[in-house]
Amino acid sequence: MAAEGAGTPATTLEFGAGIARCRLECHGRGNALSVELVRGVADALAQACARTDVHTLLLHGAGRHFCTGFDLASLPQETDASLLARFVEIELLLDALWRAPVRTVAVGHGAIVGAGADLFAACDVRMLASSASLRFPGAGFGIVLGTRRLACRVGPFRALRWVSEGTQVPAAEALATGLATAITEMGPENDAHVDAALALLGDLGVARETFSALRATTDDGAADADLAALVRSATRPGLKARIEAYATRTAARRGAK
């Protein structure tokens, strides 16, 4: 797997009973989506799809949060071009999860924000801790990412409102609107919540080959349109400056609390 730092994996992957369990390991940064973490999840998906004995990929996060969105740690060294490349890589991962020939499961807890919330929404089964919340603030710096997939989960008008207003969505509302498929009682730093989620998950019910064929029949054909929408939004000049301004506003709001 890719590395978060010297000797530290960005993700870990375990196999057992038809399920590949991918854990996001960059908990020191809230499992924010660095280049390494995105590639670690993409590699886990590729490995799961390559194994005929795997029918389900389960994503969960170490530490206090499932995923707190786009990692800004390297922002001072980034350019508009490098940021665009990173967003494209995230979109390709989200699309691969959305169309995967295996069942995808997200087990979320803590803060689930931005591209992390898009990661959650892209999965087939979406389980939330009762104390978790989600937010989609990427439009605050002009990025169009994941909105169509979110609209497929919760409806276009609700998705537009959540994204344009940066609404914080508590677990109960996520369940009621279809963004989450189940609520579980999860300890924020305890892998036992994943076992509880697995107990609710149940068997796939069909052969892996059948699931893959069923997935193909539901292909919405929107992969290129999703990518085009992202690229159009990200190539508007000043991407880095918009993200920097957003980060400054966010820090100011936190300081005012």
Protein Blocks (a to p, Z undefined) as FASTA:
>chain_A
ZZfbghiafbdcddeehiacdddfklmnoopacfklmmmmmmmmmmmmmpmkbcbdcddd
ehjbfbecjafklmmmpcfklmmmmmmmmmmmmmmmmmpcbdcddddehjaehjlmmmmm
mpmbdcddfkbccddfklmnopaehklmmmmmnojklmmmmmmnopacdfklmmmnomag
bdcdddfkbcklmmmmmmmnopnhiafklmmmmmmmmogolmmmmmmmmmmmmmpghklm
mmmmmmmmmmmmmmmZZ
